[in-house]
Amino acid sequence: MIRRDSAAAALLSLLLASSTTAQTIGTVVAPRLPGGAPALVVPGAPVLGGGLAAPTLAPLSLTPTLAAAAATPIPVRSIVPVALTPAAAAPTAAQALGNAKALTANLAAASAQGKDEAPALSAAFDGRTPAASVSEGVPSAPDNFILEARRRFSALKSAEDSAARAVLPEGTIPTDEDMHGRMDRIPSTNPERMKFMVELFKLGGATDADIVLQDAGRGRNNVIVTKKGKTDRVIVVGAHYDKVHEGLGKIDNGTGSTMVANLYQALHGVETDATIVFIAFAREEEGLIGAQTYMRSLDKAKRAKIDAMINLDTLAVDGTFSWKNNSTRAVLDRLQQVSRESGHALKEDYLNGGDADSSVFRSAGIPAVTLYGASQDVIFDIIHSENDNMSSFSLAHYKNAYLLALEAIKSLDRNPLGPVGRRDI
């Protein structure tokens, strides 16, 4: 969700970003220890599907040896041939696995409590305390190392999820553990979030051929997956995946973006009359740019085929709400009907001081609605702040919004919204 009072700040950040050369996060930079000696470098590893590298487990017991090396500077060329003493020998496979599981548990616990995971990673890999958590921008050398380690552990988890997906029947609703785990693992930088969305759609059943990356500028892409129906009538389900600099972006908008992929998982193998387009939008926080890019890609005939758009943004805090003063009346009424018939809670409410991707569709004459999940009392205390972390997340409210959205899509598929007057959109 973009705050209207942040437009000037967004413009300033765009100007600053345009003067900075981007760096690849996938490169592991070796931080230097006191005295000039480089710290342990994790070597490259074979690439897994989706472009993520499999981790090479370095001995976690090397930290004391490195600490000792810091006392006496050693030329770089002399480090490579030095043999390890028996005391610093590599752990057994069982020990390495135990260390990895312990570290994973520590990371999960820190994330669930809304804490920075960097200290746990730093302690395990280089024995030092990093300066600050990483967010959008160019990270320092130690933070680059931490990001790479985090990415490699996520790659292992994705591989496990992919194996589990192979036995899931089509139309399977994600479990509570899946929903919470995917929210927990969504990265805190926008380039990694884009890759994460691709992986989530694959977990939901999409193939590489199903996934379209639409250039939204500045190296960002809308992630689009289309589920073909019996007709070319279209329902769009969307959410932005990008975040602002502050906070972890779990609520705004990890909730909406993961929910789009979870909805795809439940519907991709189900026969529908309408064609359903699932979109994870880029650059919403910079002024709804991803949604505008998608709309510009459609000619007049394609726009006319869109029956309705459901936007998911900033969910799962203290309720499920439909944005009364920023949605089409006909879609609001349909959601109220679905809520009554399904028993999934929904409150129609006003919200001032923000905007969302649904506005782009309404401006183009397409009926649209935004579902959100943080009341006026708390929303601006959470979004765009350090409070936007897993401690603000409610799985119960997430599930309610998810099941409501799923029933709303099915309702719109069975009974098309039909013509809506331009003045009523």
SULLIN-V154363 format. One record per residue. SS is DSSP state (a for helix, b for strand, c for the rest). PSI is psi in whole degrees, -180 to 180 (none if undefined). D_FIRST is the distance of its C-alpha to the first C-alpha in whole Angstrom. Layout:
<<SS | PSI | D_FIRST> <SS | PSI | D_FIRST>>
This chain:
<<c | 133 | 0> <b | 135 | 4> <b | 134 | 7> <a | -33 | 10> <a | 1 | 12> <a | 9 | 11> <a | -43 | 12> <a | -40 | 16> <a | -37 | 15> <a | -40 | 13> <a | -42 | 16> <a | -43 | 18> <a | -33 | 17> <a | -42 | 18> <a | -41 | 21> <a | -41 | 22> <a | -33 | 21> <a | -18 | 23> <c | 6 | 26> <c | 131 | 25> <c | 125 | 27> <c | 148 | 25> <c | 147 | 27> <c | 126 | 27> <c | -26 | 26> <c | -9 | 28> <c | 131 | 31> <c | 118 | 33> <c | 130 | 34> <c | 112 | 37> <c | 152 | 36> <b | 140 | 40> <c | 162 | 42> <c | 138 | 44> <c | -6 | 47> <c | -10 | 45> <c | 137 | 45> <b | 149 | 42> <c | 175 | 41> <c | 134 | 41> <c | 126 | 39> <c | 120 | 38> <c | 166 | 39> <c | 161 | 38> <c | 162 | 38> <c | 147 | 38> <b | 134 | 35> <c | 172 | 33> <c | 143 | 32> <c | 3 | 28> <c | 9 | 29> <c | 140 | 29> <b | 140 | 32> <c | 138 | 34> <c | 144 | 35> <c | 114 | 38> <c | 113 | 39> <c | 151 | 41> <c | 121 | 43> <a | -15 | 41> <a | 6 | 44> <a | -13 | 45> <a | -45 | 43> <a | -39 | 46> <a | -42 | 48> <a | -39 | 45> <a | -39 | 45> <a | -37 | 49> <a | -28 | 49> <a | -26 | 47> <a | -32 | 50> <c | 110 | 52> <c | 136 | 50> <c | 134 | 51> <c | 146 | 51> <a | -42 | 49> <a | -20 | 51> <a | -9 | 53> <c | -39 | 50> <c | -49 | 50> <c | -5 | 54> <c | 127 | 54> <c | 147 | 54> <c | 141 | 53> <c | 162 | 55> <a | -32 | 55> <a | -26 | 53> <a | 16 | 50> <c | 154 | 51> <c | 144 | 48> <c | 163 | 47> <c | 169 | 48> <a | -40 | 46> <a | -40 | 46> <a | -43 | 45> <a | -41 | 42> <a | -42 | 41> <a | -43 | 41> <a | -44 | 39> <a | -43 | 36> <a | -39 | 36> <a | -43 | 36> <a | -43 | 33> <a | -42 | 31> <a | -41 | 31> <a | -41 | 31> <a | -44 | 27> <a | -41 | 26> <a | -42 | 27> <a | -44 | 26> <a | -41 | 22> <a | -29 | 23> <c | 4 | 23> <c | 21 | 20> <c | 160 | 23> <c | 135 | 23> <c | -10 | 25> <a | -41 | 27> <a | -41 | 30> <a | -42 | 31> <a | -43 | 31> <a | -42 | 32> <a | -37 | 35> <a | -36 | 36> <a | -35 | 36> <c | 3 | 37> <c | 12 | 38> <c | 163 | 36> <c | 119 | 33> <c | 164 | 30> <c | -63 | 29> <c | 163 | 25> <c | 155 | 22> <c | 137 | 21> <c | -158 | 18> <c | 142 | 17> <c | -170 | 20> <c | 114 | 24> <c | 159 | 25> <c | 175 | 28> <a | -50 | 31> <a | -38 | 31> <a | -34 | 27> <a | -42 | 28> <a | -43 | 30> <a | -43 | 28> <a | -42 | 26> <a | -43 | 28> <a | -44 | 30> <a | -43 | 26> <a | -39 | 26> <a | -38 | 30> <a | -38 | 29> <a | -35 | 26> <a | -41 | 28> <a | -42 | 31> <a | -39 | 29> <a | -37 | 27> <a | -39 | 31> <a | -44 | 32> <a | -38 | 29> <a | -39 | 30> <a | -39 | 34> <a | -33 | 33> <a | -32 | 31> <c | -24 | 34> <c | 4 | 36> <c | 131 | 33> <c | 154 | 34> <c | 145 | 32> <c | 15 | 29> <c | 129 | 29> <c | 132 | 26> <c | 146 | 25> <c | 168 | 26> <a | -42 | 25> <a | -41 | 26> <a | -48 | 24> <a | -48 | 21> <a | -42 | 21> <a | -41 | 22> <a | -38 | 20> <a | -43 | 17> <a | -35 | 19> <a | -5 | 20> <c | 128 | 17> <c | 170 | 18> <c | 11 | 16> <c | 146 | 16> <a | -39 | 15> <a | -41 | 18> <a | -31 | 19> <a | -38 | 16> <a | -45 | 17> <a | -38 | 20> <a | -40 | 19> <a | -39 | 18> <a | -45 | 21> <a | -37 | 23> <a | -41 | 21> <a | -37 | 22> <a | -39 | 25> <a | -31 | 26> <c | -3 | 25> <c | -3 | 28> <c | 145 | 27> <c | 170 | 29> <a | -38 | 29> <a | -24 | 30> <a | -22 | 27> <b | 124 | 24> <b | 129 | 23> <b | 115 | 22> <b | 121 | 21> <b | 121 | 21> <b | 13 | 17> <b | 157 | 19> <c | 32 | 20> <c | 10 | 21> <b | 152 | 17> <b | 141 | 18> <b | 139 | 16> <b | 115 | 18> <b | 130 | 19> <b | 127 | 22> <b | 127 | 24> <b | 111 | 26> <c | 139 | 29> <c | -174 | 30> <c | -20 | 33> <c | 174 | 32> <c | 12 | 30> <c | 138 | 28> <b | 138 | 24> <b | 128 | 21> <b | 131 | 18> <b | 118 | 16> <b | 163 | 12> <b | 147 | 9> <b | 145 | 8> <c | -13 | 10> <c | 161 | 10> <c | 164 | 9> <c | 177 | 10> <c | -43 | 13> <c | 145 | 13> <c | -179 | 14> <c | -7 | 14> <c | 26 | 10> <a | -45 | 12> <a | -49 | 10> <a | 90 | 6> <a | 51 | 7> <a | -33 | 11> <a | -50 | 11> <a | -44 | 10> <a | -43 | 12> <a | -33 | 15> <a | -36 | 15> <a | -46 | 15> <a | -38 | 18> <a | -36 | 20> <a | -38 | 20> <a | -42 | 21> <a | -40 | 24> <a | -20 | 25> <a | -14 | 25> <c | -29 | 27> <c | 9 | 30> <c | 134 | 30> <c | 129 | 32> <c | 155 | 30> <c | -46 | 31> <c | 153 | 28> <b | 128 | 26> <b | 125 | 23> <b | 118 | 20> <b | 127 | 18> <b | 129 | 15> <b | 107 | 13> <b | 143 | 12> <c | 158 | 12> <c | 32 | 11> <a | -40 | 7> <a | -13 | 7> <a | 6 | 10> <c | 37 | 10> <c | 33 | 9> <a | -41 | 12> <a | -44 | 13> <a | -39 | 12> <a | -38 | 15> <a | -45 | 17> <a | -45 | 17> <a | -39 | 18> <a | -23 | 21> <c | -9 | 22> <c | 131 | 23> <c | 179 | 27> <a | -39 | 27> <a | -41 | 29> <a | -38 | 26> <a | -37 | 24> <a | -20 | 26> <c | -13 | 26> <b | 115 | 23> <b | -39 | 23> <b | 159 | 20> <b | 131 | 16> <b | 121 | 14> <b | 136 | 11> <b | 119 | 9> <c | 126 | 6> <c | 67 | 7> <c | 176 | 10> <c | 42 | 14> <c | -69 | 14> <c | 25 | 16> <c | -173 | 16> <c | 123 | 15> <b | 148 | 14> <b | 138 | 14> <b | 93 | 12> <a | -44 | 15> <a | 15 | 15> <a | 35 | 12> <c | 163 | 14> <c | 133 | 18> <a | -40 | 21> <a | -36 | 22> <a | -37 | 20> <a | -43 | 19> <a | -40 | 23> <a | -40 | 23> <a | -40 | 20> <a | -41 | 23> <a | -45 | 26> <a | -40 | 24> <a | -44 | 23> <a | -43 | 27> <a | -31 | 29> <a | -22 | 27> <c | 7 | 27> <c | 126 | 23> <c | 142 | 22> <c | 134 | 19> <b | 128 | 19> <b | 127 | 18> <b | 159 | 16> <c | 147 | 15> <c | 122 | 12> <c | 151 | 12> <c | 16 | 10> <b | -180 | 7> <b | 170 | 6> <c | 168 | 5> <c | -24 | 8> <a | -26 | 11> <a | -33 | 11> <a | -40 | 13> <a | -43 | 15> <a | -38 | 16> <a | -26 | 17> <c | 7 | 19> <c | 18 | 21> <c | 125 | 20> <c | 134 | 19> <b | 158 | 15> <b | 149 | 13> <b | 127 | 10> <b | 134 | 11> <b | 174 | 9> <c | 25 | 11> <c | 121 | 11> <c | 164 | 13> <c | -27 | 13> <c | -30 | 16> <c | -18 | 14> <a | -44 | 10> <a | -2 | 10> <a | -14 | 13> <a | -57 | 11> <c | 149 | 8> <c | 36 | 9> <c | 172 | 13> <c | -12 | 15> <c | -7 | 15> <c | 82 | 12> <c | -176 | 15> <a | -18 | 17> <a | -19 | 19> <a | -4 | 16> <c | 134 | 16> <c | 116 | 18> <a | -37 | 20> <a | -46 | 21> <a | -33 | 18> <a | -48 | 17> <a | -40 | 20> <a | -48 | 20> <a | -39 | 17> <a | -50 | 18> <a | -35 | 21> <a | -47 | 20> <a | -40 | 18> <a | -45 | 21> <a | -33 | 23> <a | -41 | 21> <a | -44 | 22> <a | -39 | 25> <a | -45 | 26> <a | -30 | 24> <a | -44 | 27> <a | -43 | 30> <c | 96 | 29> <c | 146 | 28> <c | -35 | 26> <c | 180 | 28> <c | 137 | 28> <c | 129 | 26> <c | 142 | 27> <a | -41 | 25> <a | -17 | 25> <a | -5 | 23> <c | none | 20>>
